[in-house]
Amino acid sequence: MKPRILCYDEPTSALDPNLRKEVEKMILSLKKSGLTQLIITHDLNFAENVADQMLKVQPLSED
């Protein structure tokens, strides 16, 4: 299987710090290989470490 895009939904949620680092290493390795990845996460530190680009979604105001 050779996917063109991988999508992760909260890949680091409920992981201890060591496993979180392993997931980060795997994602960075895939990034170096040129694979496009979409990561949905609340962990902004993690996102900033692995992202080329970020889209931050904010709640709509109720004005």
C-alpha positions in Angstrom: 0.0 0.0 0.0 1.4 3.4 -1.0 -1.0 6.1 0.3 -0.6 9.7 -1.0 -2.0 11.2 2.2 -2.3 10.1 5.8 -4.8 11.6 8.2 -4.3 11.3 12.0 -7.0 12.2 14.5 -5.4 13.1 17.9 -2.4 10.8 17.4 -0.8 11.7 20.7 -3.9 11.7 23.0 -3.6 9.4 26.0 0.0 8.6 25.3 2.8 8.8 27.8 5.7 11.2 26.9 8.0 8.4 25.6 5.3 7.1 23.2 4.5 10.6 22.2 8.1 11.1 21.1 8.0 7.9 19.1 4.9 9.0 17.3 6.6 12.3 16.6 9.7 10.6 15.2 7.5 8.4 12.9 5.6 11.4 11.6 8.8 13.4 11.0 10.3 10.4 9.1 7.3 10.2 6.9 7.5 13.9 6.3 11.1 13.6 5.2 10.0 10.9 2.7 7.6 13.5 1.1 4.3 11.9 2.3 1.5 14.4 2.8 0.0 14.2 6.3 -3.0 15.9 7.9 -3.0 15.9 11.7 -6.0 16.9 13.8 -4.9 17.7 17.3 -5.4 19.8 20.4 -1.7 19.4 21.2 -0.3 22.7 19.8 3.2 22.0 20.9 3.2 18.7 19.0 1.6 20.4 16.0 4.3 23.1 15.9 7.0 20.5 16.1 5.8 18.5 13.1 4.0 20.9 10.9 5.0 22.8 7.8 1.7 24.7 7.8 -1.0 25.0 10.5 -4.6 25.9 10.4 -6.0 26.9 13.8 -9.8 26.7 14.1 -11.5 29.1 16.5 -15.1 29.1 17.7 -17.4 31.4 15.9 -18.4 34.5 17.9 -22.1 34.6 18.9 -22.4 38.4 18.3 
